[in-house]
Amino acid sequence: MDLEKHRVELTGYCYRMLGGPFEAEDAVQETFVRAWRGGFDPARGPLRRWLYAIATNVCLDMLRGARRRALAADLTGPAAPGSPLGEPLPPEAWVQPVPDARVLPADVLVERRESVRLAFVAALQHLPPRQRAVLILRDVLVWRAHEVADLLGTSVTSVNSVLQRARATLAARKPEPLEPVDEGLLERYTAAFERYDVDALVAVLHEDATMTMPPFAWWLRGRAAVAAVLAVPGTGCEAARVVATRANGVPAFGQYRPDEEGVLRAFALVVVEFSGSRAVSCATYLGDSLFGLFGLPMTFGGRLRTDG
């Protein structure tokens, strides 16, 4: 059995189901283990469909009793600039970012990228697990109703009923699609960030832009609120450097800040959504736990240069 060629799409499926990249990779690995142990019988149908059936059962098993993963906006209202961050929440509380290469096949349609956006994956978490599986298979992966019914061991009527309920729940939570991004916007944004040019950063923010910082539930909404926080001196942003990557179908970068010895060390994984000519959201996942997943180094170059 050639299982590896199915790894990326299966990881994408499990990521949408589970909301965490490490859990998604664990689910795919368990899927492959069960497939090898069970042995593939061509009489059951195509290998791909059989693997999805196994992966669905693995995910449903993992979701039993699991806490719903979320984004900050799902947990509390926006904070005021200067308000305390509060207590950090554990990693399993959050929908976490995933590298594009882990979940999006190279030839994937642009529309499919919307289905791994952080806000969309968070919206999926509001669905009961079985509804989640049906909606992903039908509306994201475009399976036919009878194929989903066969996979779940149910009827087409049941699948259509479950899908209708899932769509109704998702309708109020599904994010607006992103508009095509102006060429060069990301480069201007990252250059402004490394210069710590607050005016230039604020200039590209949407009026209703949001800023979040997991593991804290604290978040901001609106250009004015974000600008007030960015303008606070002594935050460490002045000496930060970044390395570009991609996460959840949008630009991202690893952010590095100097330690006491001047060595630039991994500080946060930042996911930025642009729409048209504006940045609409910036999610800063504090800490270095995601850097290995994204293939990012733990330090940036050598010691930070200083004057004198």
N, C-alpha and C positions, 0 to 999 in steps of 0.2 A: 504494500500500500504506500502510495506517495502522499504522506500526510502533510509534509512541510509546505507544499504549494497552497494549502488551505489555511496556513497559520495566520496570515495578516487579516483576512476577512473574518475568520472565526474570533480573533482577538477583538476586532471592531465590534462584532456582535456581542461578545461577552462584556466588553467595556460599556456598551450602552445599557446592558442589563444590570451591571453591578456598580457602575459609577467610579470604579477605582482601577488604575492601570495595573497594579501589582496583582490584585485579585483577578483581573481579566486574564493575565498571563498564567496564573495558577489554574484557572478554570480550563484554559486551552490545554495546558499540560495534562491535567486530569482527563480531559476528553481524549487525548492521544493515548494515554495509558489504558483507558477503558476500551478504546478501539482495538489496540493491539491484543488485549486480553480476550476480547470478545470474538475477534476475527471477522473480517468482512465477507458477507455472503452477497454476491451480485444479485441474487434473487430478491433481495430486500429493496433494490432500487439503486439509484446512483450513490456513489461514495459520499459526495458532497452533502446530499440530503441526510444521509445516515449520520454523518459527523455533526450536522446541525441538531439532529435529534438528541444525540448524546450531550452536546454542549448545552442545550436547553435544560436537560435534566440536571446537569451539573450546576448550572446557575440557579435553578429553582431550589436545589438542595442548599446551596450557599446562602440563599436569601431567606431561608426559614429562620425566623427570629432575629434577623439582622436589622439594625437601626437604619432608617432611611437617610441616605447621604443627601447633602444639600449645599447650596451656595448661601452666602451671608444674608442676602435679601430674603431668603426663605425663612430665616430664623428671627430676624428683628428688623425694626425700621432704621433708616439712615441716622447716623450719629452727627453731632455738631463738631466742627473743627475744634481741636483742643480737648475734647472729652476723652476720658480714659479708655484704653483698649479693652479692659476686662480680662477675664481668665481665658487662656487658650483652650480650644477643644481638641480632642484626640483626632488623629489622621482619619479614622474610619467615619468621622462625622461629616467629612467633606467629599464633594465631587472633585476629584483631582485631575489635573491635566495629563495628557498622554501624547507622546510624539506622533506626528502624522505618519511616519514610516511604519509604526507598529500597528496601525489600524486602518490605513487608507491605501489600498493597492495603487500602484503607480498610474494606472489608466482610469482611476475613478473619476466619475463625472463631478463637475463643480458642485452640482446640487447635493451630492452625497456628502460633501464636506460640511454642509449645514447640519447634518445629522450627528456630528460629533462635537459640535459647539458645546461649551460648558453649560450654557443656559438650556440648551435642548436636552442634554443628558440629565441635567437636574430636573427638568420638567418630567422626564420619563420616570424618575424615581417616585413621583406621586401616584403612579399607577400600581395596582397590585401586580405581583410578578407575572402571573399568567397573562394578564392584559398587556403588560409590557412586552412580553415575547410575541404575542399576536400582532401588536402594532408595529414592532420593529420588522418582523418578517413580512408583513403585508405592505406597509407604507414606506419603509426605508429600503428593504431589500427586494421589494416588489415580487414576492411570491404570490402564486395563485391561492385562492381560498381552499381549494381541495388539497393542495400541497401542504398547507399549514394544518389542515384537519388531519391528514395522514400522519404528519409529524407528531401532533399532540394526541393522536388516538381519539379524536372526537369527530363531530359532524360539521359539514359546511355551514349549516344553520347556526350551530353554536359559535363557530369562528366569526361569522358575520355579526352576531349579537355582541360578542365580546369586543370586537373591533369598534362597533358603534359606540359602546360605552367608553372605551379608551379614547377615541377621538373627541368625545364630548368633554372628558376630563382634561385632555391636553389642550383643547382649543383656547382656554383662558390663560394658559401658561407658556405656550409655544412662543419663542422670541420672533421678533420681526426679522425678515431676511436682511443680510448685509448687502449694501450696494457695492458695485465694483470700486476698488480703491485707486485713487490717483497714483500714478507711477511716481516713485521717489518719496512718497509720504513716510514710509517706514524709515528710510535713511535719514530724512530730516528730523524725525522724531528721536531716533537713537542718538544722532549727533547733538541735538539740543539737550538730551538727557545727560550725555557725557560732559557737556559744557556746563551743566547745571544752569541752563538758560531757562529760568522759570517762565519768563514772558513768552518765549518761543514754544514751550511745552503747552502752556495754557492756550495759546493761539490755535492749536490744532484740536483742542477738546470740544466735543459736542456740548451744547448747552446743558443737556441732561446726563452727561458722562458720569460713570460710576467708578469708584476706586475701592477695592477690597484687599484685605491682608490676612488670609488664613494663616495660622489657625485661630485668629481672633474673629469673632462675629461682628466686630466694629466695621462699618463701611460708610462711605460718603456718596451722596448724589448731588450733581450739579457742578458746573464749571467753577463757580465762585467758592464753593466749599473745598474742592480739590486744590484750587489755586492758593487758598489760605494755608493749607497744610504743606504744600510744596514750598511755600515761601519761608517757612520756619527754619531759621539757621541751626546748624549743628546736628542735622539729622544723619549725616554720613553720606548723603547723596552727592556732595561736592566732589568727592574723590572716587566715585563709583566708575566702574567700567563694565561693558556688556559684551556678550557673545551671542550672535543671532542663532536662532533655531526656529522650529515650527511646532505648534501644539494645537490640537483640536481644530485643524483646518485654518488656523490664523497665525500671524507672526507671534513669536515669543523670543525671549532672550534670557540667558543666565546673567544675573547681576552679581558683581564682585565688589567687595568693600575691604579697605585695609584693616588689618588687625593692629595690635599695639606695636608690632615690630615693622609695620609698613608693608606686610605681605598681603596682596589682594586675594582674599579667600571667598569661596562660594557663599553667597548671602541669601539669594532668593531666585526663584524661577518666576518670571513675569510673563503673563499672557495678555496681549493687547489686541482688542478688536477694533478694526477700522471700518468705517462705512462711508464711502464717498471720499470726502476731503477731511474727515474728522475722526478722532479717536472716541469711541463710544463707551469703552470699558477697559479697565486695567486691573487685572487680578495678580497680586503679588503673593506668591506662595513662599512664605518665609522659611528659611532653613535650607540645608543642602541635600535633603533626602531624595530629591527628584533628579539631581544632577547626573548620577550614574545611569539612570533610565534614559536620559536624553543624550548620553555620550559626551557630556560636558566635563571639562577638567575641574578639579576641586580648587585649583589656584590659577590666577591669571598672570602669566609672565613672571617677572622677578619682583624684587622689592619696589615699592612705590617710590618714585623720584620726589624729592622735596628740595626746595630752595635752601641754599646755605650749607 
